[in-house]
Amino acid sequence: MRRRAFKWAAGAAAVGVLLVGLFLLVSNSSLSAVKKVQIRGLTGDRASRVKAAALGQSTLSFDEGPLRYAAAGHPPVKSLTVQTHFPNSVDVSVVLYRPVAAVGLDVNSMQAVAADGTVLPDVPTNGLAFIEGRVVGGLVSDRFVKQALLVIAQAGRGFRTRIGSLANDPKFGLYVVMTRGPKIYFGDSSDAKAKWAAVAQVLSDTRTRGASYVDVRVAHRPAVGGLKGGVQGGIDPADPNQPVSQ
């Protein structure tokens, strides 16, 4: 019985050594060399560098390190994942941090910040919405700034490119100043997506042209001000708990 067990163990060990040897042989040969690279989320020179770093590697022993190094740049990489497909192809998916606002106490201290509050050093701030707030370390902790970032993140592309700045009013809370269009009172970041939808609906009405502000602190009861005849519909911006008298 012992002799049989010994022979079985010896045979298993020999098979294991053979398989390891075969794996090493294939992984170091042209049989598993990467020849096709598909990249998502990255274009231009950075994508070319990532492709060059992947080509020639083995799909059986792929190293993501060189790809991460090759993908470095602005905006910085948030995540990079690789899926290998034996024998010769890999899929590379890259997610970049996208700057959505410039945060700082003044023009000289502004830094680009992503929607999740991650500070992006050395990323240009030109054209970004400005939020006044303190930036300490690599992640924004200021409560107002975090709320403002959530509001920007929920804005559609058409609105996001028109946001000039976000600030806080002691009476009405968080508001957005558009580069083209009225001031928009949000109050806070709650229901931000629904509030942007209300803004879009209000501004699509030709009767609101020329409005100085849109109040969406209560998303389903927006108010428009600055028009002839005073506040139109929705809620009274002086008291969000009171409907406007019709």
N, C-alpha and C positions, 0 to 999 in steps of 0.2 A: 504494500500500500504506500509506504514511504517512498519507495523507488518510483512508483507511478506518479506520485505527487511531485517528486523532484523533476522527473522528465517533463511533466506538464508545465511546471514553473520555468524550466530552462527553455522550453519551446516558446512560451509566451514572451520571455525576455528577448529571445532571438528575433521573434516577429516584431517586437517593439523597436529593437535596434534597427531592423530592416526598414520599418515604416519611417522612423526618424531620419534615417539616411536618405530614403527616397524623398521625403519632404524637403530636406536641405538641398538635395540635388535639383529638384524641380524649382524651388524658390530662388535658387541662384543661377537658373538657366533662362534662356530666352523664352522658354515655354510659358512662363508666368510673368514676363516683362510687360509693363503697362504700355500700351500702344494707342489707346483711345481714352481721352479725358473729357468729361462733360462737366462744365462749371455753371452753377446757378448763383446769382446774387453778386456777381463781380464781372466787370468788363474792362476793356482797355489794357494798359500795360500791366496792371496788377493781375489780371486774369492770365495774361501771357506768362508772367513769372510763375504763377501757381501751376500752370500747365507744364512748364519746363521742369518744375520741381517734382512733378508726379511722373512724367515720362521716364521709362527705364526702371522704375522701382518694381518690386515684385508684388503681385496681388495677394500673395500668401504671407508676406512679411512687410506690410506697408507701414511707412513711418510718416505721420502727419506733421512732425516738427518742421521739416523744410518748407512745407506748404504754408504753415502759419507765419514763418519768417518771410516768405515771399509775398504774402498777402498784406503785410504791414503797410500802413499808409493812413491817409485821411479821407473819409471818416474811418476811425479805427474799427477793427473786427470785433464783433460781439460774440459770434460763435462760428466755428468751422467744423463741419462733419464730413466724413469720407465713407463711402460704401464701395467696397471692392467687388468686382465680378470676375471670377476666374473664367478664362485664363488671362485676358488682356485689357480689361477696361475698369475705370473707376468713375464714380459720380462724386463731385465735390459741391457741397452746399455752403454758401457763405452768407451770414447775416451781419450787416454793418450797423453800427450805431449811427443814427441819423440826428443831426442837431436840429432842434425845433425852436430854441430860444437862446438869446444872449442874456446871461444873468450877471448882475454886478451892482455896485453902489454908484458907479459913474462910468463914463466912457472908457476910462483908463483901466478899470478893473473887470470889464466884461469878459466872461468866458462862455463858450458854447456849451450847451447842456442838452442831453437827450431827453426823450419823453419820460423815461423812468427815473430821471434825476441824476444820471451819471454825467459827471463833468468831463468834457472832451478837450484837454489841453492842446493848445496850438491849432485847433480847428478854427478857420475864419468865421467871424460873426457877422459879416456883411449880409444884409438882407434878412436877418433873423429878427423875430419879434423880441422886444426888450422887456425884461422883467427886473424891476429893482429889488435886489435882495442880496444877502451875504452868501458867498460861496466859500466853504471851508472844507478842505480835503477833496476827496474824489467823488463825493455824493452829496447832493443838496439835501439839507435837513430842515430848512426854513418852511414852516407850514404853509404860508401863503404862496411861496414859490412852487411848492409841490402841487397845490391846488391849481395854480395857473398853468402848470405843465399839463395837468390832466385835461383842462379845458382846451388847450391847443391840440392835444393828442386826439380829442374827439371831433375836432373840426374837419370838415371835408376839405379836399385839396383846394377847391376854389376859394374857400374862406381862409385857409391856413396861409396862403401866399399874400393875403391882404391884411394880415394882423400886424399892426405897427407896434403896439405895446399892450401890456396888461398891468393894471394897478389896482389899488384897494381904496375904496371910498368908505369913510367911517360910518356913513349912513346907509349906503346901498351895497356895500361889500365889493366883491371882485367885479371889475368891468374891463371890457376890451375896447381899445381904440383902433379902428380900422384905418388903413392908409387911404382907402376910398370907401366912404360910407359912414353911417352913424356910429355913435358910441353904443356899446351893447352891455347892459347890466345883467350879470349872471348871478350875483349874490355869493355863490360858492360853486364848487365843482360838481355838486350832486346833479344827477340827471343831465350831465353836460351834452350827451348825444341828442337827447330829446330837446334840449334848449337850442342847440344849433339847428335842429329841424324846424323849430318854431321860428327862428330867425330867418331861415330860408323861405319859409312860407310867407312871413310878413313882407319881406323885401321883394318877393315875386309879385306882390300886389302893386300895381301902378299908382294906386292912391297913396302909397306910403313914400313916394319919391319926395326928397327934400327933408325927410325926418331927421331930427338931430340925435335922437336916441331910440333904441328898442329895448324894452325891459322884459326879460324872460326869466326873472327870478322864480316865477311860477310858470313852468314850461307850457302848460295847457291854457294859460290865460295871459298871453303877451300883451304889452301895452306899447304904443308908439307915441312919441312926443316930438314937439317942434314943428308940428303942422298947423296950418290955419284952422282955428277952432279948438286948439288945445289937444289934450291927450285923447287918443282914439282907442276905444275898446279895451278889453282885458282888465288889468288891475291899475290902481292908482299908484304911481311910483313913490308917492309920499307915504303910502301905507299899503304894503303888499297884502294886507288882510282885508282890504276894502275894495269892492268892485267899483269901476268907474261909473258915474251916473250917466245914463243915456238920455 
